[in-house]
C-alpha cells in the first residue's frame, strides 16, 4: 500500500480526532483512509454504471411537470363564464 503525507488544516484534524474519540473509527489511520475513500468515491465517474442525466432525475422531472398558470394558454371556449 502506498504511503502518502498530507498537511491538514487544524479544523479537519480536530474533526478526525473527535470522530476517533467518539468511536466512529478504530484509530486515526482508519479514519483518514475511510474518509479519503468516501471523498474519492464522490468523484467517481461510475464507468460501470450508466450516468443519469439531470432531466431523468426525479426532482427535475417533477419540476418540469409543473406549469406556471400565468403561462398557460387560455382557451376562450373552456366552458366557464363570468
N, C-alpha and C positions, 0 to 999 in steps of 0.2 A: 504494500500500500504506500503510495507516495506521501511524503510529509510536506506540509505547507506551513509557512509562518505568515501570520497576519497581524496587523495592528487594529484594534477595535476602539471605538470611542468609549469613554467611561460609562455612558448610559447603557450601551449594548453589553458591556462586560458585567455591569451590575444586574442587568436583566437575566443574563445567563446564570450568574451566581445565585440569584433569587430562585430561578427555576430548579436548580440543583438542590438548593436547601429545602425547597418545598416538596422534593421527592419526584418531580416530573421526570428527572433523568438520574441515572446512577452516579454519573460524575461529569465533570466539565467536558472531557473529550467526547463522551457520548452526546452531550447536549449540542456541542458545536457541530459534530458530524450530522446529527439528525436535522438540526435547524438549517444547515447548509443544503442538505439533501432536499428538504422541503422547499427552500428558496429556488434551487436549480430546477426542481420539477415544475415550479410555477411557470418557468420559461420554456419548458419542454415543448417542442414543436408537435409532438404526438404523431410522428410519421406513421405509426401503426394504426392510429385512429383517424377517421375522417374528420376534417375540421368543419365545425358547424358555423355556417355563415350567420352574420348578425341578423339577416332577415328571417332566418329559420329559428331564431331564438324565441322562446315562448313569450317573454316580455315584449320584445319588439313586435311580434305578431299581434299581441293584444292591443298595443298602442296603435298599430296600423289599422286594426279593425274598427277603432273608434272613429266617429265622424264628428266634425265640428258642425253644429246645427246652422251656424251662420253661413257655411259654405255649401249647404245643400241647395239644390235647385228646387224652387217651389213650383209645384205643378198647380196651375190655376184650376184644374178640374179635379182636385183632391177630394171633393165631396163636402168640404167644410165651408160654411159661410157665416159671416157675422152680420 
